[in-house]
Amino acid sequence: METFAEIIKREREKRNWILRRAAARLDIDQALISKFEKGERRPSREQVEKFARVYKLKREELINIWMSDKIAYEISSESNPEKILKIAEKKIEYLNSKNK
């Protein structure tokens, strides 16, 4: 299972783009792209959508991977991340039922 960072690095390398070229196409600073690719920084949703558009990836799929990375990184150091996810899933169901 790939992370967002691994996907965007693979896609850039697949195109034989150096960071400078990717930065120009994405209109994102190349140092920032480098940090995204190393997993040192997390992009905004808008930036994720730019990656999807420029790299011709499925937008929803890339957003799902990015969002799941955010959640995984946030709870991975907790003593019971699986339990947290199960509770969160129930809360999502509850919130969705309230909004109907």
N, CA, C and O atoms as CSV, one atom per row, in Angstrom:
chain,resi,resn,atom,element,x,y,z
A,1,MET,N,N,0.846,-1.178,0.000
A,1,MET,CA,C,0.000,0.000,0.000
A,1,MET,C,C,0.890,1.239,0.000
A,1,MET,O,O,1.741,1.402,0.874
A,2,GLU,N,N,0.689,2.095,-0.970
A,2,GLU,CA,C,1.519,3.287,-1.105
A,2,GLU,C,C,0.942,4.469,-0.338
A,2,GLU,O,O,-0.270,4.596,-0.161
A,3,THR,N,N,1.844,5.322,0.105
A,3,THR,CA,C,1.441,6.574,0.725
A,3,THR,C,C,1.307,7.640,-0.363
A,3,THR,O,O,1.740,7.454,-1.500
A,4,PHE,N,N,0.703,8.744,0.015
A,4,PHE,CA,C,0.597,9.879,-0.901
A,4,PHE,C,C,1.987,10.290,-1.371
A,4,PHE,O,O,2.195,10.536,-2.559
A,5,ALA,N,N,2.942,10.364,-0.440
A,5,ALA,CA,C,4.310,10.776,-0.759
A,5,ALA,C,C,4.931,9.857,-1.816
A,5,ALA,O,O,5.558,10.328,-2.765
A,6,GLU,N,N,4.754,8.571,-1.647
A,6,GLU,CA,C,5.326,7.604,-2.593
A,6,GLU,C,C,4.677,7.728,-3.974
A,6,GLU,O,O,5.346,7.601,-4.999
A,7,ILE,N,N,3.394,7.971,-3.983
A,7,ILE,CA,C,2.673,8.088,-5.257
A,7,ILE,C,C,3.145,9.306,-6.040
A,7,ILE,O,O,3.435,9.202,-7.232
A,8,ILE,N,N,3.223,10.456,-5.382
A,8,ILE,CA,C,3.599,11.653,-6.147
A,8,ILE,C,C,5.063,11.595,-6.602
A,8,ILE,O,O,5.407,12.111,-7.665
A,9,LYS,N,N,5.904,10.976,-5.807
A,9,LYS,CA,C,7.310,10.829,-6.236
A,9,LYS,C,C,7.388,9.879,-7.430
A,9,LYS,O,O,8.075,10.167,-8.411
A,10,ARG,N,N,6.692,8.754,-7.351
A,10,ARG,CA,C,6.682,7.792,-8.455
A,10,ARG,C,C,6.162,8.435,-9.736
A,10,ARG,O,O,6.731,8.241,-10.810
A,11,GLU,N,N,5.085,9.196,-9.618
A,11,GLU,CA,C,4.491,9.829,-10.803
A,11,GLU,C,C,5.428,10.869,-11.419
A,11,GLU,O,O,5.519,10.980,-12.642
A,12,ARG,N,N,6.113,11.616,-10.584
A,12,ARG,CA,C,7.067,12.607,-11.105
A,12,ARG,C,C,8.215,11.896,-11.816
A,12,ARG,O,O,8.605,12.280,-12.919
A,13,GLU,N,N,8.748,10.865,-11.180
A,13,GLU,CA,C,9.873,10.127,-11.769
A,13,GLU,C,C,9.461,9.391,-13.038
A,13,GLU,O,O,10.253,9.269,-13.972
A,14,LYS,N,N,8.222,8.900,-13.075
A,14,LYS,CA,C,7.707,8.221,-14.268
A,14,LYS,C,C,7.737,9.155,-15.478
A,14,LYS,O,O,7.926,8.711,-16.611
A,15,ARG,N,N,7.552,10.431,-15.229
A,15,ARG,CA,C,7.556,11.427,-16.300
A,15,ARG,C,C,8.960,11.971,-16.577
A,15,ARG,O,O,9.154,12.795,-17.470
A,16,ASN,N,N,9.929,11.499,-15.801
A,16,ASN,CA,C,11.316,11.980,-15.905
A,16,ASN,C,C,11.417,13.484,-15.662
A,16,ASN,O,O,12.205,14.181,-16.302
A,17,TRP,N,N,10.604,13.967,-14.725
A,17,TRP,CA,C,10.637,15.382,-14.375
A,17,TRP,C,C,11.558,15.584,-13.191
A,17,TRP,O,O,11.521,14.824,-12.223
A,18,ILE,N,N,12.387,16.616,-13.274
A,18,ILE,CA,C,13.123,17.027,-12.085
A,18,ILE,C,C,12.171,17.859,-11.233
A,18,ILE,O,O,11.125,18.305,-11.704
A,19,LEU,N,N,12.546,18.060,-9.982
A,19,LEU,CA,C,11.653,18.811,-9.081
A,19,LEU,C,C,11.298,20.186,-9.631
A,19,LEU,O,O,10.167,20.647,-9.480
A,20,ARG,N,N,12.261,20.836,-10.266
A,20,ARG,CA,C,12.017,22.183,-10.804
A,20,ARG,C,C,10.903,22.165,-11.841
A,20,ARG,O,O,10.065,23.066,-11.870
A,21,ARG,N,N,10.892,21.138,-12.694
A,21,ARG,CA,C,9.847,21.064,-13.726
A,21,ARG,C,C,8.483,20.774,-13.088
A,21,ARG,O,O,7.478,21.375,-13.467
A,22,ALA,N,N,8.451,19.864,-12.131
A,22,ALA,CA,C,7.196,19.570,-11.441
A,22,ALA,C,C,6.672,20.822,-10.741
A,22,ALA,O,O,5.476,21.111,-10.774
A,23,ALA,N,N,7.572,21.551,-10.114
A,23,ALA,CA,C,7.189,22.777,-9.403
A,23,ALA,C,C,6.558,23.790,-10.356
A,23,ALA,O,O,5.565,24.435,-10.020
A,24,ALA,N,N,7.137,23.921,-11.533
A,24,ALA,CA,C,6.603,24.865,-12.518
A,24,ALA,C,C,5.215,24.427,-12.988
A,24,ALA,O,O,4.315,25.254,-13.130
A,25,ARG,N,N,5.045,23.140,-13.225
A,25,ARG,CA,C,3.748,22.631,-13.692
A,25,ARG,C,C,2.670,22.720,-12.611
A,25,ARG,O,O,1.505,22.997,-12.899
A,26,LEU,N,N,3.079,22.480,-11.359
A,26,LEU,CA,C,2.125,22.461,-10.248
A,26,LEU,C,C,1.911,23.839,-9.617
A,26,LEU,O,O,0.948,24.058,-8.882
A,27,ASP,N,N,2.828,24.758,-9.919
A,27,ASP,CA,C,2.839,26.070,-9.274
A,27,ASP,C,C,2.946,25.911,-7.753
A,27,ASP,O,O,2.232,26.553,-6.983
A,28,ILE,N,N,3.872,25.023,-7.354
A,28,ILE,CA,C,4.187,24.770,-5.951
A,28,ILE,C,C,5.703,24.809,-5.832
A,28,ILE,O,O,6.400,24.264,-6.687
A,29,ASP,N,N,6.219,25.434,-4.802
A,29,ASP,CA,C,7.660,25.544,-4.598
A,29,ASP,C,C,8.323,24.166,-4.609
A,29,ASP,O,O,7.806,23.220,-4.015
A,30,GLN,N,N,9.467,24.058,-5.286
A,30,GLN,CA,C,10.109,22.746,-5.406
A,30,GLN,C,C,10.590,22.198,-4.071
A,30,GLN,O,O,10.586,20.982,-3.879
A,31,ALA,N,N,11.004,23.053,-3.143
A,31,ALA,CA,C,11.407,22.583,-1.813
A,31,ALA,C,C,10.208,21.968,-1.088
A,31,ALA,O,O,10.348,20.987,-0.358
A,32,LEU,N,N,9.057,22.544,-1.296
A,32,LEU,CA,C,7.842,22.023,-0.674
A,32,LEU,C,C,7.461,20.668,-1.285
A,32,LEU,O,O,7.071,19.750,-0.564
A,33,ILE,N,N,7.572,20.547,-2.590
A,33,ILE,CA,C,7.290,19.260,-3.241
A,33,ILE,C,C,8.245,18.201,-2.719
A,33,ILE,O,O,7.836,17.070,-2.456
A,34,SER,N,N,9.506,18.556,-2.569
A,34,SER,CA,C,10.488,17.618,-2.029
A,34,SER,C,C,10.076,17.133,-0.640
A,34,SER,O,O,10.178,15.945,-0.332
A,35,LYS,N,N,9.612,18.056,0.187
A,35,LYS,CA,C,9.160,17.677,1.535
A,35,LYS,C,C,7.914,16.809,1.475
A,35,LYS,O,O,7.775,15.882,2.273
A,36,PHE,N,N,7.008,17.085,0.549
A,36,PHE,CA,C,5.828,16.229,0.368
A,36,PHE,C,C,6.264,14.815,-0.007
A,36,PHE,O,O,5.763,13.832,0.539
A,37,GLU,N,N,7.211,14.727,-0.953
A,37,GLU,CA,C,7.673,13.422,-1.430
A,37,GLU,C,C,8.407,12.626,-0.353
A,37,GLU,O,O,8.410,11.395,-0.381
A,38,LYS,N,N,9.025,13.321,0.588
A,38,LYS,CA,C,9.734,12.649,1.684
A,38,LYS,C,C,8.816,12.381,2.873
A,38,LYS,O,O,9.217,11.726,3.835
A,39,GLY,N,N,7.589,12.884,2.809
A,39,GLY,CA,C,6.648,12.712,3.908
A,39,GLY,C,C,6.937,13.632,5.086
A,39,GLY,O,O,6.458,13.398,6.196
A,40,GLU,N,N,7.716,14.670,4.845
A,40,GLU,CA,C,8.074,15.609,5.914
A,40,GLU,C,C,7.029,16.695,6.116
A,40,GLU,O,O,6.954,17.295,7.188
A,41,ARG,N,N,6.232,16.947,5.104
A,41,ARG,CA,C,5.137,17.915,5.177
A,41,ARG,C,C,3.908,17.309,4.536
A,41,ARG,O,O,4.004,16.399,3.713
A,42,ARG,N,N,2.755,17.821,4.920
A,42,ARG,CA,C,1.486,17.354,4.359
A,42,ARG,C,C,0.897,18.476,3.494
A,42,ARG,O,O,0.799,19.622,3.932
A,43,PRO,N,N,0.512,18.134,2.279
A,43,PRO,CA,C,-0.087,19.153,1.412
A,43,PRO,C,C,-1.508,19.495,1.824
A,43,PRO,O,O,-2.158,18.743,2.550
A,44,SER,N,N,-1.971,20.624,1.356
A,44,SER,CA,C,-3.372,21.001,1.556
A,44,SER,C,C,-4.224,20.242,0.540
A,44,SER,O,O,-3.705,19.653,-0.408
A,45,ARG,N,N,-5.513,20.267,0.748
A,45,ARG,CA,C,-6.436,19.611,-0.194
A,45,ARG,C,C,-6.280,20.229,-1.587
A,45,ARG,O,O,-6.272,19.514,-2.589
A,46,GLU,N,N,-6.158,21.538,-1.646
A,46,GLU,CA,C,-5.989,22.227,-2.931
A,46,GLU,C,C,-4.734,21.722,-3.650
A,46,GLU,O,O,-4.753,21.503,-4.861
A,47,GLN,N,N,-3.650,21.540,-2.901
A,47,GLN,CA,C,-2.419,21.036,-3.506
A,47,GLN,C,C,-2.572,19.596,-3.978
A,47,GLN,O,O,-2.037,19.223,-5.022
A,48,VAL,N,N,-3.298,18.790,-3.218
A,48,VAL,CA,C,-3.559,17.404,-3.622
A,48,VAL,C,C,-4.329,17.397,-4.936
A,48,VAL,O,O,-4.040,16.594,-5.823
A,49,GLU,N,N,-5.294,18.276,-5.062
A,49,GLU,CA,C,-6.073,18.356,-6.292
A,49,GLU,C,C,-5.209,18.784,-7.475
A,49,GLU,O,O,-5.428,18.336,-8.600
A,50,LYS,N,N,-4.225,19.654,-7.222
A,50,LYS,CA,C,-3.287,20.035,-8.287
A,50,LYS,C,C,-2.475,18.831,-8.741
A,50,LYS,O,O,-2.297,18.619,-9.940
A,51,PHE,N,N,-1.981,18.040,-7.789
A,51,PHE,CA,C,-1.222,16.841,-8.147
A,51,PHE,C,C,-2.076,15.914,-9.005
A,51,PHE,O,O,-1.601,15.383,-10.009
A,52,ALA,N,N,-3.315,15.721,-8.618
A,52,ALA,CA,C,-4.204,14.846,-9.372
A,52,ALA,C,C,-4.389,15.369,-10.794
A,52,ALA,O,O,-4.336,14.602,-11.755
A,53,ARG,N,N,-4.604,16.653,-10.921
A,53,ARG,CA,C,-4.844,17.262,-12.234
A,53,ARG,C,C,-3.591,17.169,-13.123
A,53,ARG,O,O,-3.669,16.730,-14.270
A,54,VAL,N,N,-2.450,17.582,-12.586
A,54,VAL,CA,C,-1.223,17.628,-13.382
A,54,VAL,C,C,-0.712,16.229,-13.706
A,54,VAL,O,O,-0.249,15.983,-14.820
A,55,TYR,N,N,-0.792,15.322,-12.755
A,55,TYR,CA,C,-0.309,13.956,-12.973
A,55,TYR,C,C,-1.375,13.049,-13.592
A,55,TYR,O,O,-1.135,11.863,-13.822
A,56,LYS,N,N,-2.546,13.615,-13.857
A,56,LYS,CA,C,-3.658,12.874,-14.476
A,56,LYS,C,C,-4.018,11.619,-13.666
A,56,LYS,O,O,-4.104,10.513,-14.199
A,57,LEU,N,N,-4.221,11.831,-12.375
A,57,LEU,CA,C,-4.627,10.765,-11.463
A,57,LEU,C,C,-6.089,10.989,-11.084
A,57,LEU,O,O,-6.606,12.100,-11.202
A,58,LYS,N,N,-6.738,9.943,-10.638
A,58,LYS,CA,C,-8.128,10.076,-10.216
A,58,LYS,C,C,-8.171,10.921,-8.947
A,58,LYS,O,O,-7.589,10.566,-7.922
A,59,ARG,N,N,-8.874,12.046,-9.043
A,59,ARG,CA,C,-8.932,13.020,-7.958
A,59,ARG,C,C,-9.420,12.401,-6.651
A,59,ARG,O,O,-8.764,12.527,-5.617
A,60,GLU,N,N,-10.559,11.739,-6.701
A,60,GLU,CA,C,-11.153,11.186,-5.479
A,60,GLU,C,C,-10.233,10.136,-4.843
A,60,GLU,O,O,-10.086,10.083,-3.622
A,61,GLU,N,N,-9.625,9.315,-5.679
A,61,GLU,CA,C,-8.720,8.276,-5.176
A,61,GLU,C,C,-7.506,8.896,-4.477
A,61,GLU,O,O,-7.104,8.443,-3.405
A,62,LEU,N,N,-6.926,9.932,-5.089
A,62,LEU,CA,C,-5.759,10.579,-4.483
A,62,LEU,C,C,-6.145,11.295,-3.191
A,62,LEU,O,O,-5.383,11.270,-2.225
A,63,ILE,N,N,-7.300,11.925,-3.160
A,63,ILE,CA,C,-7.770,12.576,-1.939
A,63,ILE,C,C,-7.988,11.538,-0.838
A,63,ILE,O,O,-7.643,11.782,0.318
A,64,ASN,N,N,-8.552,10.394,-1.184
A,64,ASN,CA,C,-8.752,9.332,-0.184
A,64,ASN,C,C,-7.431,8.848,0.394
A,64,ASN,O,O,-7.321,8.628,1.601
A,65,ILE,N,N,-6.441,8.684,-0.453
A,65,ILE,CA,C,-5.116,8.250,0.023
A,65,ILE,C,C,-4.512,9.314,0.921
A,65,ILE,O,O,-3.982,8.996,1.986
A,66,TRP,N,N,-4.583,10.578,0.506
A,66,TRP,CA,C,-4.043,11.694,1.294
A,66,TRP,C,C,-4.745,11.776,2.654
A,66,TRP,O,O,-4.093,11.934,3.686
A,67,MET,N,N,-6.066,11.668,2.648
A,67,MET,CA,C,-6.823,11.768,3.893
A,67,MET,C,C,-6.520,10.583,4.805
A,67,MET,O,O,-6.372,10.757,6.015
A,68,SER,N,N,-6.428,9.382,4.237
A,68,SER,CA,C,-6.115,8.212,5.071
A,68,SER,C,C,-4.712,8.315,5.647
A,68,SER,O,O,-4.470,7.865,6.767
A,69,ASP,N,N,-3.779,8.904,4.893
A,69,ASP,CA,C,-2.430,9.151,5.437
A,69,ASP,C,C,-2.513,10.080,6.646
A,69,ASP,O,O,-1.887,9.830,7.676
A,70,LYS,N,N,-3.290,11.152,6.511
A,70,LYS,CA,C,-3.424,12.110,7.619
A,70,LYS,C,C,-3.912,11.403,8.882
A,70,LYS,O,O,-3.377,11.609,9.971
A,71,ILE,N,N,-4.920,10.579,8.719
A,71,ILE,CA,C,-5.494,9.868,9.866
A,71,ILE,C,C,-4.496,8.867,10.427
A,71,ILE,O,O,-4.296,8.794,11.639
A,72,ALA,N,N,-3.869,8.094,9.542
A,72,ALA,CA,C,-2.919,7.072,9.988
A,72,ALA,C,C,-1.744,7.692,10.742
A,72,ALA,O,O,-1.357,7.199,11.801
A,73,TYR,N,N,-1.176,8.771,10.200
A,73,TYR,CA,C,-0.048,9.423,10.877
A,73,TYR,C,C,-0.473,9.994,12.225
A,73,TYR,O,O,0.301,9.981,13.182
A,74,GLU,N,N,-1.688,10.489,12.296
A,74,GLU,CA,C,-2.175,11.102,13.528
A,74,GLU,C,C,-2.335,10.084,14.648
A,74,GLU,O,O,-2.009,10.378,15.799
A,75,ILE,N,N,-2.832,8.890,14.329
A,75,ILE,CA,C,-3.143,7.934,15.399
A,75,ILE,C,C,-2.170,6.758,15.511
A,75,ILE,O,O,-2.280,5.954,16.437
A,76,SER,N,N,-1.225,6.649,14.583
A,76,SER,CA,C,-0.347,5.468,14.573
A,76,SER,C,C,0.488,5.312,15.835
A,76,SER,O,O,0.847,4.192,16.198
A,77,SER,N,N,0.801,6.398,16.502
A,77,SER,CA,C,1.630,6.302,17.712
A,77,SER,C,C,0.800,6.055,18.980
A,77,SER,O,O,1.355,5.896,20.067
A,78,GLU,N,N,-0.513,6.026,18.838
A,78,GLU,CA,C,-1.368,5.745,19.987
A,78,GLU,C,C,-1.297,4.253,20.327
A,78,GLU,O,O,-0.935,3.436,19.480
A,79,SER,N,N,-1.639,3.909,21.553
A,79,SER,CA,C,-1.533,2.512,21.972
A,79,SER,C,C,-2.600,1.608,21.362
A,79,SER,O,O,-2.432,0.389,21.323
A,80,ASN,N,N,-3.703,2.201,20.882
A,80,ASN,CA,C,-4.794,1.382,20.333
A,80,ASN,C,C,-5.418,2.031,19.086
A,80,ASN,O,O,-6.598,2.382,19.098
A,81,PRO,N,N,-4.641,2.189,18.026
A,81,PRO,CA,C,-5.177,2.883,16.843
A,81,PRO,C,C,-6.365,2.179,16.194
A,81,PRO,O,O,-7.259,2.842,15.669
A,82,GLU,N,N,-6.387,0.846,16.222
A,82,GLU,CA,C,-7.504,0.124,15.607
A,82,GLU,C,C,-8.811,0.415,16.333
A,82,GLU,O,O,-9.853,0.583,15.701
A,83,LYS,N,N,-8.755,0.474,17.663
A,83,LYS,CA,C,-9.945,0.783,18.445
A,83,LYS,C,C,-10.424,2.209,18.158
A,83,LYS,O,O,-11.624,2.464,18.056
A,84,ILE,N,N,-9.479,3.119,18.031
A,84,ILE,CA,C,-9.821,4.516,17.711
A,84,ILE,C,C,-10.551,4.574,16.369
A,84,ILE,O,O,-11.545,5.286,16.229
A,85,LEU,N,N,-10.058,3.829,15.394
A,85,LEU,CA,C,-10.706,3.816,14.075
A,85,LEU,C,C,-12.118,3.257,14.135
A,85,LEU,O,O,-13.021,3.767,13.471
A,86,LYS,N,N,-12.310,2.218,14.924
A,86,LYS,CA,C,-13.653,1.636,15.056
A,86,LYS,C,C,-14.618,2.627,15.693
A,86,LYS,O,O,-15.767,2.740,15.267
A,87,ILE,N,N,-14.156,3.338,16.705
A,87,ILE,CA,C,-14.999,4.347,17.348
A,87,ILE,C,C,-15.298,5.474,16.367
A,87,ILE,O,O,-16.430,5.954,16.290
A,88,ALA,N,N,-14.287,5.893,15.623
A,88,ALA,CA,C,-14.479,6.965,14.639
A,88,ALA,C,C,-15.492,6.549,13.578
A,88,ALA,O,O,-16.322,7.354,13.157
A,89,GLU,N,N,-15.421,5.302,13.151
A,89,GLU,CA,C,-16.375,4.804,12.159
A,89,GLU,C,C,-17.807,4.894,12.694
A,89,GLU,O,O,-18.717,5.300,11.970
A,90,LYS,N,N,-18.006,4.517,13.955
A,90,LYS,CA,C,-19.331,4.614,14.565
A,90,LYS,C,C,-19.779,6.066,14.682
A,90,LYS,O,O,-20.956,6.373,14.492
A,91,LYS,N,N,-18.844,6.957,14.995
A,91,LYS,CA,C,-19.190,8.375,15.086
A,91,LYS,C,C,-19.595,8.934,13.736
A,91,LYS,O,O,-20.516,9.746,13.646
A,92,ILE,N,N,-18.913,8.506,12.693
A,92,ILE,CA,C,-19.267,8.958,11.344
A,92,ILE,C,C,-20.688,8.514,11.005
A,92,ILE,O,O,-21.475,9.298,10.474
A,93,GLU,N,N,-21.014,7.267,11.309
A,93,GLU,CA,C,-22.372,6.765,11.069
A,93,GLU,C,C,-23.388,7.578,11.852
A,93,GLU,O,O,-24.444,7.930,11.328
A,94,TYR,N,N,-23.068,7.879,13.116
A,94,TYR,CA,C,-23.955,8.670,13.959
A,94,TYR,C,C,-24.152,10.071,13.379
A,94,TYR,O,O,-25.282,10.545,13.260
A,95,LEU,N,N,-23.064,10.719,13.024
A,95,LEU,CA,C,-23.146,12.070,12.477
A,95,LEU,C,C,-23.913,12.094,11.166
A,95,LEU,O,O,-24.701,13.007,10.922
A,96,ASN,N,N,-23.686,11.101,10.326
A,96,ASN,CA,C,-24.414,11.041,9.063
A,96,ASN,C,C,-25.902,10.829,9.282
A,96,ASN,O,O,-26.720,11.385,8.550
A,97,SER,N,N,-26.260,10.040,10.271
A,97,SER,CA,C,-27.687,9.814,10.557
A,97,SER,C,C,-28.336,11.084,11.110
A,97,SER,O,O,-29.510,11.337,10.842
A,98,LYS,N,N,-27.600,11.879,11.867
A,98,LYS,CA,C,-28.125,13.139,12.395
A,98,LYS,C,C,-28.365,14.165,11.292
A,98,LYS,O,O,-29.275,14.989,11.382
A,99,ASN,N,N,-27.545,14.103,10.262
A,99,ASN,CA,C,-27.625,15.089,9.175
A,99,ASN,C,C,-28.686,14.744,8.142
A,99,ASN,O,O,-28.873,15.494,7.184
A,100,LYS,N,N,-29.369,13.649,8.309
A,100,LYS,CA,C,-30.394,13.267,7.319
A,100,LYS,C,C,-31.729,13.823,7.662
A,100,LYS,O,O,-32.697,13.596,6.936
